[in-house]
């Protein structure tokens, strides 16, 4: 299994530890990218990707290695510690670049064959909202199965995590790794993405076409019988 981890920070703390532990238990070839070290550009809001495609983004040269790795992976892991009850600014800036990948625009068919996990830890709270920040993109990219893992570690560093909480992390990653291995293979959309796909297909067929989204769907036969989860 090919695994890609996108770390929402450049330090290797508790969230990084949990992501690596999960990847190790799933097993396979792992590639890691750290933000902002491996990508540090905020979206300019220039709308170029929506008017053309992502390859015309002014940041595409530095974004492309991460985007290509995600398209090639079987499992995506996005992780971020809690920063003011949300994902890090670096993670959100990264995800901002993939608006055209959302199912309501020009989704990538490769996503329908993947699983993904959104992971967050914090000394206190905010894990649920932080995980949701990342899961929103994963689900709306059309990833087949999206899992969420949030843990309150009551510590600032991995070595300070209480033993009982560390034991709980081990149990959760054990269970999640088993589910990921069991659910490997196959194609499909998660329920949220499938609903939005159906709504946008209806809109495309009953309202004036919006380009280039309409042409992208038409070229792939999605206005007819084909679907993104049929494969690239």
Backbone bond lengths (Angstrom), bond angles and torsions (degrees), N, CA, C in turn:
res aa  C-N    CA-C-N  psi(-1)  N-CA   C-N-CA  omega(-1)  CA-C   N-CA-C  phi
1 X - - - 1.451 - - 1.532 110.01 -
2 X 1.319 116.56 133.45 1.455 121.10 176.35 1.532 109.29 -91.70
3 X 1.319 115.61 125.98 1.466 121.45 -176.00 1.520 109.20 -121.58
4 X 1.322 116.45 134.10 1.460 121.98 173.96 1.520 108.58 -120.77
5 X 1.327 115.59 127.81 1.469 121.16 175.32 1.521 108.35 -110.30
6 X 1.319 115.99 126.45 1.458 121.50 172.81 1.523 106.76 -106.41
7 X 1.318 116.43 110.68 1.455 121.56 179.98 1.530 109.39 -87.68
8 X 1.309 116.58 129.86 1.458 120.74 -177.61 1.508 114.64 -82.34
9 X 1.318 117.40 13.20 1.453 122.96 177.97 1.525 107.80 -157.86
10 X 1.320 116.53 165.11 1.461 119.36 -177.14 1.522 113.50 -97.73
11 X 1.336 118.12 -4.94 1.461 119.21 176.35 1.529 109.39 -95.10
12 X 1.310 116.32 156.08 1.455 121.77 -174.95 1.524 109.40 -104.16
13 X 1.339 114.62 82.03 1.455 120.66 -176.79 1.521 112.51 -103.49
14 X 1.326 115.84 -150.87 1.466 121.82 -174.22 1.522 112.55 -65.25
15 X 1.328 117.06 -39.34 1.463 119.37 -178.86 1.516 110.59 -69.00
16 X 1.313 115.97 -41.27 1.467 120.90 175.46 1.525 110.27 -59.07
17 X 1.324 116.87 -42.93 1.461 122.01 179.36 1.526 111.14 -59.22
18 X 1.335 116.60 -46.28 1.463 120.74 -178.76 1.522 111.22 -64.57
19 X 1.334 116.92 -40.77 1.466 120.51 179.84 1.522 110.98 -64.49
20 X 1.320 116.51 -44.15 1.461 119.93 179.84 1.523 111.64 -66.84
21 X 1.324 116.66 -37.33 1.467 120.13 178.79 1.519 109.99 -62.88
22 X 1.325 116.66 -43.74 1.457 120.02 179.47 1.525 110.89 -63.52
23 X 1.319 116.88 -46.99 1.468 120.32 -179.61 1.517 111.19 -59.47
24 X 1.327 116.81 -40.41 1.459 120.89 179.80 1.519 110.92 -63.53
25 X 1.337 117.56 -39.54 1.455 121.40 -178.65 1.526 112.16 -73.05
26 X 1.336 116.54 -32.52 1.466 119.27 175.90 1.521 109.21 -68.49
27 X 1.327 115.60 -43.79 1.453 121.23 177.61 1.521 112.65 87.43
28 X 1.321 115.32 142.48 1.453 119.92 178.10 1.514 111.80 136.83
29 X 1.308 114.57 -168.03 1.461 122.48 179.34 1.527 109.13 -84.89
30 X 1.326 116.89 122.31 1.471 121.50 -174.45 1.524 110.55 -113.50
31 X 1.323 115.82 130.45 1.460 122.03 171.33 1.523 107.99 -118.92
32 X 1.317 116.28 137.99 1.453 121.14 -177.85 1.522 110.74 -122.86
33 X 1.329 115.08 141.23 1.458 122.22 174.15 1.520 108.15 -129.75
34 X 1.317 115.44 135.91 1.456 120.95 -179.57 1.529 110.16 -112.27
35 X 1.329 114.92 131.19 1.464 121.08 176.11 1.525 108.78 -102.28
36 X 1.319 118.12 137.13 1.465 128.72 5.01 1.532 113.70 -91.28
37 X 1.322 118.66 7.35 1.463 119.87 -175.46 1.524 112.14 -57.76
38 X 1.336 117.08 -43.89 1.458 120.79 -175.38 1.523 113.19 -95.35
39 X 1.310 117.56 -12.68 1.462 121.66 173.62 1.523 107.49 -160.71
40 X 1.322 116.13 119.84 1.471 119.02 -171.58 1.524 113.87 -130.00
41 X 1.339 116.93 22.81 1.460 119.20 -176.38 1.528 111.81 -101.25
42 X 1.323 118.45 125.26 1.465 119.80 172.50 1.517 110.29 -77.03
43 X 1.312 116.91 145.60 1.463 121.35 177.62 1.533 109.25 -58.25
44 X 1.332 116.98 134.46 1.453 122.27 -178.07 1.523 112.45 -85.14
45 X 1.323 117.05 -8.88 1.458 119.56 -178.15 1.520 112.58 65.65
46 X 1.334 116.89 28.34 1.473 120.82 -175.57 1.522 112.89 -81.06
47 X 1.337 116.92 -12.82 1.472 123.44 176.98 1.530 112.76 71.14
48 X 1.347 116.56 7.57 1.460 119.67 -177.63 1.519 112.15 -60.25
49 X 1.340 117.64 -41.89 1.466 120.69 -178.17 1.524 111.09 -63.87
50 X 1.330 117.73 -35.16 1.460 120.86 -179.70 1.529 111.31 -75.04
51 X 1.330 117.09 -33.44 1.462 120.63 179.44 1.519 111.90 -79.16
52 X 1.339 116.89 -28.28 1.471 120.98 -179.99 1.524 108.44 -125.17
53 X 1.333 117.67 -100.74 1.464 121.71 173.11 1.521 108.59 -158.37
54 X 1.332 116.12 174.94 1.459 121.22 -172.30 1.527 112.19 -62.08
55 X 1.319 117.04 -27.88 1.464 119.43 -177.86 1.529 112.26 -66.16
56 X 1.328 117.61 -14.57 1.457 121.28 178.46 1.534 112.29 -95.13
57 X 1.327 116.57 0.62 1.463 120.52 177.20 1.534 108.86 -58.63
58 X 1.353 118.06 136.66 1.467 119.09 179.16 1.521 113.60 -62.58
59 X 1.340 117.28 -14.03 1.466 121.19 179.66 1.528 112.13 -105.43
60 X 1.329 117.09 10.16 1.467 119.10 -169.84 1.517 113.25 -62.74
61 X 1.307 118.73 -33.11 1.459 120.52 -178.06 1.526 111.35 -58.73
62 X 1.329 117.47 -42.38 1.466 120.31 179.09 1.525 112.01 -85.51
63 X 1.334 117.13 -22.15 1.466 121.06 179.54 1.525 111.89 -80.82
64 X 1.322 117.75 -30.80 1.455 122.22 -171.46 1.525 114.93 -56.32
65 X 1.345 120.18 -42.26 1.474 118.51 179.38 1.528 112.97 -59.44
66 X 1.335 116.77 -37.59 1.460 120.09 179.50 1.525 110.55 -72.81
67 X 1.331 116.53 -42.85 1.457 120.31 -179.91 1.523 110.90 -62.88
68 X 1.327 117.45 -44.62 1.463 120.97 179.97 1.523 111.45 -63.69
69 X 1.335 116.69 -41.09 1.465 120.27 178.98 1.525 110.81 -61.88
70 X 1.327 117.33 -40.77 1.457 120.19 179.93 1.525 111.26 -66.51
71 X 1.325 117.30 -38.66 1.464 119.93 179.74 1.521 111.68 -67.78
72 X 1.319 117.36 -29.73 1.460 121.48 -178.84 1.528 113.20 -84.23
73 X 1.325 117.42 -18.69 1.464 121.28 -173.24 1.531 112.27 -76.88
74 X 1.323 114.49 156.21 1.467 121.23 171.91 1.524 110.77 -92.16
75 X 1.334 116.07 -31.26 1.461 121.89 -178.51 1.525 109.19 -131.03
76 X 1.322 115.70 127.93 1.457 122.10 175.71 1.522 108.99 -107.01
77 X 1.310 116.60 133.07 1.457 121.50 174.59 1.525 107.60 -122.57
78 X 1.315 116.49 115.05 1.456 121.89 173.27 1.518 107.03 -104.85
79 X 1.321 116.57 127.99 1.467 118.80 -179.22 1.512 110.99 -133.58
80 X 1.323 114.82 143.12 1.459 120.58 177.52 1.516 109.69 -153.31
81 X 1.319 117.26 135.92 1.462 118.76 169.69 1.523 108.70 -70.08
82 X 1.310 116.91 165.47 1.464 120.96 178.93 1.525 109.61 -78.95
83 X 1.315 116.05 121.54 1.465 122.22 171.39 1.527 106.31 -118.09
84 X 1.323 116.36 114.38 1.470 123.33 -177.53 1.542 111.54 42.63
85 X 1.320 114.71 51.46 1.473 123.79 175.77 1.521 114.07 67.69
86 X 1.326 117.83 17.33 1.458 120.32 178.55 1.522 110.10 -144.73
87 X 1.343 115.61 174.07 1.461 120.26 175.63 1.520 109.43 -66.65
88 X 1.301 116.62 159.85 1.455 121.18 -179.59 1.532 110.54 -59.95
89 X 1.329 115.58 154.42 1.451 119.64 175.81 1.515 111.59 -59.51
90 X 1.341 116.45 -34.59 1.465 120.33 179.20 1.525 111.26 -62.48
91 X 1.340 116.55 -43.51 1.459 119.88 179.11 1.523 110.93 -65.69
92 X 1.328 117.22 -43.62 1.456 119.91 -178.88 1.526 111.34 -66.61
93 X 1.333 117.43 -37.41 1.468 120.21 176.74 1.522 110.81 -63.63
94 X 1.328 115.66 -38.81 1.459 120.35 177.09 1.525 110.61 -62.77
95 X 1.322 117.19 -49.73 1.463 121.07 -177.90 1.521 112.15 -66.18
96 X 1.329 117.46 -28.63 1.468 120.91 177.76 1.525 112.00 -57.34
97 X 1.320 117.08 -26.25 1.469 120.78 -176.94 1.527 112.59 -76.37
98 X 1.323 117.80 -8.17 1.460 119.88 -174.58 1.528 112.85 -113.59
99 X 1.307 116.85 31.01 1.465 120.39 177.81 1.515 112.84 -60.88
100 X 1.334 117.11 -34.69 1.465 119.06 -179.16 1.523 112.41 -72.19
101 X 1.331 117.32 -16.43 1.464 120.02 177.22 1.524 112.37 -76.47
102 X 1.315 117.34 -12.55 1.466 119.61 -178.95 1.527 109.61 -64.19
103 X 1.320 115.94 147.29 1.454 122.21 -173.80 1.525 112.22 -61.14
104 X 1.310 118.77 -22.31 1.467 121.17 179.50 1.527 111.75 -79.93
105 X 1.332 117.00 -6.11 1.465 120.00 179.13 1.530 110.31 -119.38
106 X 1.344 117.28 -95.94 1.463 120.58 -176.70 1.530 109.60 -132.20
107 X 1.326 117.02 73.12 1.468 120.09 -175.99 1.521 112.31 -64.72
108 X 1.334 114.39 151.31 1.461 121.38 178.15 1.532 108.80 -89.97
109 X 1.331 118.64 118.56 1.474 120.68 -178.50 1.520 113.85 -56.08
110 X 1.334 117.36 -26.66 1.462 120.16 -179.81 1.528 112.52 -58.26
111 X 1.321 117.38 -28.91 1.464 121.15 -176.00 1.530 112.29 -64.63
112 X 1.316 116.89 -26.13 1.465 119.67 -176.16 1.523 113.15 -69.77
113 X 1.333 116.93 -11.76 1.457 119.70 178.37 1.513 113.57 -102.96
114 X 1.318 117.63 11.66 1.464 121.20 -173.83 1.521 112.43 -111.92
115 X 1.351 113.64 162.68 1.458 122.23 165.94 1.524 106.89 -116.72
116 X 1.316 116.06 160.61 1.462 119.40 -178.31 1.518 109.91 -152.07
117 X 1.331 114.06 155.77 1.462 120.99 178.34 1.528 108.67 -133.68
118 X 1.315 116.27 134.57 1.461 122.31 171.73 1.525 107.04 -107.13
119 X 1.334 116.35 123.99 1.466 121.60 -173.46 1.522 110.28 -124.01
120 X 1.327 115.56 139.02 1.458 119.82 174.60 1.521 110.17 -149.00
121 X 1.327 115.36 145.20 1.462 120.63 171.58 1.518 108.23 -131.57
122 X 1.315 115.26 160.25 1.462 120.78 176.42 1.519 108.55 -156.60
123 X 1.319 115.81 155.35 1.456 119.46 174.88 1.520 109.86 -67.60
124 X 1.354 115.94 -32.85 1.453 120.82 179.71 1.511 111.60 -115.03
125 X 1.354 116.00 -110.35 1.461 120.15 -177.23 1.522 111.79 -120.28
126 X 1.345 114.73 -168.82 1.447 121.31 178.41 1.508 115.04 97.61
127 X 1.331 117.24 3.43 1.467 119.08 -177.26 1.529 112.16 -65.50
128 X 1.327 116.73 -38.85 1.463 119.78 -176.46 1.526 111.59 -61.77
129 X 1.315 117.35 -47.14 1.465 120.23 -179.19 1.521 111.03 -70.16
130 X 1.323 118.00 -33.42 1.460 121.30 179.19 1.525 110.64 -68.85
131 X 1.309 116.46 -44.71 1.462 120.28 177.63 1.532 109.99 -62.13
132 X 1.323 116.05 -39.79 1.470 119.27 180.00 1.532 111.57 -62.18
133 X 1.347 117.36 -36.66 1.467 120.29 177.99 1.526 111.19 -53.54
134 X 1.322 116.32 -42.38 1.461 120.55 -178.10 1.529 112.06 -83.13
135 X 1.333 116.95 -38.36 1.463 120.76 -178.93 1.521 111.48 -64.72
136 X 1.332 117.46 -30.97 1.470 119.91 177.91 1.518 110.80 -55.34
137 X 1.325 116.48 -48.46 1.469 119.58 179.90 1.524 111.28 -67.85
138 X 1.323 117.56 -44.43 1.462 120.57 -178.76 1.529 111.15 -58.70
139 X 1.323 116.57 -44.56 1.463 120.21 179.98 1.520 111.22 -67.41
140 X 1.326 116.56 -43.88 1.458 119.61 -176.72 1.531 112.79 -77.96
141 X 1.329 118.12 -11.21 1.468 120.25 168.42 1.522 110.57 -75.65
142 X 1.328 117.12 -14.92 1.457 120.35 -178.60 1.508 114.30 94.07
143 X 1.339 118.42 16.43 1.465 120.91 177.19 1.533 108.61 -58.81
144 X 1.313 115.91 135.60 1.468 121.18 -172.05 1.524 112.93 -61.76
145 X 1.332 117.07 -49.01 1.462 121.39 178.70 1.521 108.74 -131.86
146 X 1.326 115.76 128.27 1.465 121.44 179.98 1.530 108.56 -121.65
147 X 1.335 115.18 122.11 1.458 121.44 -179.71 1.527 108.97 -107.95
148 X 1.319 115.99 154.44 1.460 121.55 -179.84 1.523 109.65 -126.25
149 X 1.327 115.32 135.44 1.461 120.69 179.07 1.523 108.94 -137.47
150 X 1.326 115.90 112.78 1.457 121.39 176.96 1.519 109.73 -125.81
151 X 1.336 116.29 134.41 1.469 120.43 -176.52 1.528 109.92 -137.37
152 X 1.319 116.23 129.63 1.460 121.51 170.62 1.515 108.68 -86.76
153 X 1.329 117.48 112.94 1.466 120.24 -171.07 1.533 113.93 -96.09
154 X 1.326 117.07 -10.96 1.463 121.10 179.12 1.530 112.31 54.35
155 X 1.327 115.21 38.68 1.465 119.94 -178.05 1.522 109.32 -160.20
156 X 1.316 115.65 156.57 1.462 121.00 178.10 1.522 112.00 -93.71
157 X 1.354 117.07 -20.33 1.456 121.87 -178.11 1.526 109.56 -135.35
158 X 1.324 116.51 152.76 1.476 119.42 -179.16 1.521 113.38 -55.44
159 X 1.320 117.00 -39.09 1.464 120.06 -177.46 1.528 112.93 -70.46
160 X 1.329 116.81 -11.58 1.464 120.96 -179.65 1.523 112.73 -98.70
161 X 1.324 118.08 -1.61 1.466 121.01 -178.43 1.527 109.54 -66.95
162 X 1.327 118.11 128.14 1.471 120.11 178.23 1.526 111.55 -57.25
163 X 1.310 115.67 147.36 1.469 121.35 -175.03 1.528 112.50 -57.47
164 X 1.334 116.57 -40.56 1.467 119.24 -177.76 1.529 111.32 -65.79
165 X 1.339 117.23 -35.84 1.462 120.64 179.01 1.522 109.89 -73.32
166 X 1.312 116.88 -39.64 1.463 120.93 177.86 1.528 110.33 -61.23
167 X 1.325 115.31 -40.06 1.464 119.70 177.73 1.529 110.18 -62.72
168 X 1.342 115.92 -39.08 1.460 119.87 178.18 1.521 111.96 -64.93
169 X 1.330 117.61 -38.05 1.466 121.29 176.83 1.517 110.24 -61.84
170 X 1.332 115.94 -43.32 1.468 120.08 178.73 1.527 111.29 -60.48
171 X 1.331 117.06 -41.85 1.468 120.50 178.99 1.527 111.01 -64.46
172 X 1.320 116.15 -44.08 1.467 119.71 -177.63 1.518 111.85 -66.13
173 X 1.314 117.09 -41.94 1.465 118.97 178.47 1.528 111.36 -69.48
174 X 1.330 117.73 -31.82 1.472 120.92 174.40 1.529 110.00 -60.02
175 X 1.332 115.89 -51.08 1.470 120.29 -178.15 1.521 111.45 -63.33
176 X 1.316 115.62 -43.89 1.456 119.37 -177.34 1.529 111.52 -66.76
177 X 1.317 116.92 -40.05 1.463 120.37 177.83 1.532 110.82 -61.39
178 X 1.332 116.88 -40.30 1.470 120.13 177.86 1.521 110.92 -62.25
179 X 1.332 116.54 -43.71 1.468 120.29 -179.79 1.524 110.94 -62.84
180 X 1.319 115.87 -41.95 1.465 119.80 -179.44 1.521 110.82 -63.90
181 X 1.318 116.95 -44.09 1.466 119.94 179.18 1.520 111.04 -64.74
182 X 1.337 116.99 -41.15 1.460 121.23 -179.24 1.525 111.90 -66.20
183 X 1.320 116.91 -32.29 1.459 121.04 -175.23 1.526 113.16 -97.48
184 X 1.322 117.16 12.34 1.456 120.57 179.28 1.516 111.94 -67.24
185 X 1.323 116.23 152.29 1.459 120.87 -179.62 1.519 111.04 82.89
186 X 1.307 115.52 170.47 1.457 120.37 179.22 1.517 112.36 82.87
187 X 1.318 115.15 168.71 1.448 121.65 179.66 1.520 108.72 -135.03
188 X 1.306 116.25 160.88 1.456 121.11 177.50 1.508 110.54 156.63
189 X 1.295 116.79 170.21 1.456 123.35 175.70 1.512 109.52 -107.88
190 X 1.331 116.34 147.04 1.459 118.50 169.65 1.531 108.10 -66.59
191 X 1.326 116.65 161.51 1.463 121.06 -173.48 1.518 113.80 -58.39
192 X 1.316 117.41 -40.46 1.464 121.51 -178.94 1.525 110.74 -63.02
193 X 1.330 117.02 -47.38 1.460 120.65 -179.10 1.524 111.12 -65.40
194 X 1.328 117.03 -37.93 1.462 119.70 -179.12 1.527 110.66 -65.20
195 X 1.329 117.20 -40.22 1.472 119.78 178.48 1.527 110.71 -62.15
196 X 1.341 116.15 -44.59 1.461 119.56 -179.32 1.525 110.74 -67.78
197 X 1.312 117.89 -35.74 1.457 120.13 176.71 1.524 110.35 -60.29
198 X 1.306 116.64 -46.54 1.466 120.90 -179.08 1.522 111.28 -63.75
199 X 1.327 117.79 -39.99 1.463 120.70 178.72 1.524 111.27 -65.52
200 X 1.346 116.64 -42.19 1.456 119.26 -179.19 1.527 111.08 -70.90
201 X 1.307 117.70 -34.13 1.460 120.53 176.12 1.518 110.16 -62.48
202 X 1.327 116.43 -41.44 1.470 120.75 176.74 1.526 110.07 -62.34
203 X 1.352 116.18 -44.73 1.468 120.04 -179.67 1.520 111.51 -62.55
204 X 1.333 116.68 -40.93 1.464 120.21 179.75 1.520 111.46 -62.74
205 X 1.312 117.04 -32.68 1.463 120.80 -174.51 1.527 112.80 -87.96
206 X 1.334 117.61 -14.18 1.458 119.22 -174.42 1.525 114.53 -122.46
207 X 1.324 116.88 -3.44 1.461 120.27 -179.68 1.522 109.04 -130.41
208 X 1.340 117.59 162.21 1.473 119.59 -179.96 1.522 110.80 -54.68
209 X 1.338 117.57 137.77 1.465 120.81 -176.14 1.519 112.60 -66.63
210 X 1.323 114.97 142.12 1.456 122.45 175.54 1.518 107.71 -109.80
211 X 1.300 116.25 117.91 1.462 120.77 -178.08 1.531 111.09 -98.86
212 X 1.330 117.54 151.17 1.472 127.37 6.57 1.530 114.85 -88.73
213 X 1.342 117.90 5.13 1.464 119.80 -177.41 1.527 111.76 -59.19
214 X 1.338 116.38 -46.58 1.463 120.34 -176.04 1.528 110.62 -60.02
215 X 1.314 116.76 -46.40 1.454 120.63 -179.23 1.512 112.49 -64.10
216 X 1.325 116.91 -35.18 1.471 122.44 178.18 1.526 109.48 -62.16
217 X 1.328 117.14 -45.19 1.463 121.60 178.72 1.524 111.16 -67.50
218 X 1.326 116.06 -42.86 1.457 120.50 -177.20 1.526 110.76 -63.51
219 X 1.316 116.76 -42.47 1.463 122.04 180.00 1.520 111.87 -60.11
220 X 1.319 116.63 -32.54 1.469 121.36 -177.70 1.520 113.07 -94.41
221 X 1.310 116.97 2.08 1.456 120.48 176.47 1.507 115.14 76.85
222 X 1.337 117.37 16.83 1.462 119.95 -176.04 1.518 113.10 -76.14
223 X 1.329 117.35 -15.52 1.465 119.92 173.34 1.522 110.83 -80.53
224 X 1.333 115.25 -11.71 1.458 121.18 177.04 1.517 110.53 -104.55
225 X 1.330 116.27 -126.73 1.465 120.31 -174.14 1.522 113.83 -93.95
226 X 1.323 118.07 -17.35 1.469 119.73 -178.72 1.523 111.23 -77.20
227 X 1.335 115.21 156.24 1.463 121.78 178.78 1.530 108.56 -135.40
228 X 1.325 118.09 157.74 1.471 120.48 179.62 1.521 112.54 -58.17
229 X 1.331 117.37 -32.38 1.471 120.36 -177.07 1.535 111.77 -80.32
230 X 1.323 117.42 2.42 1.462 119.96 170.71 1.521 111.10 -74.00
231 X 1.344 116.39 -15.82 1.462 121.26 178.30 1.497 112.21 117.66
232 X 1.361 117.70 165.87 1.458 121.96 179.70 1.533 111.83 -60.16
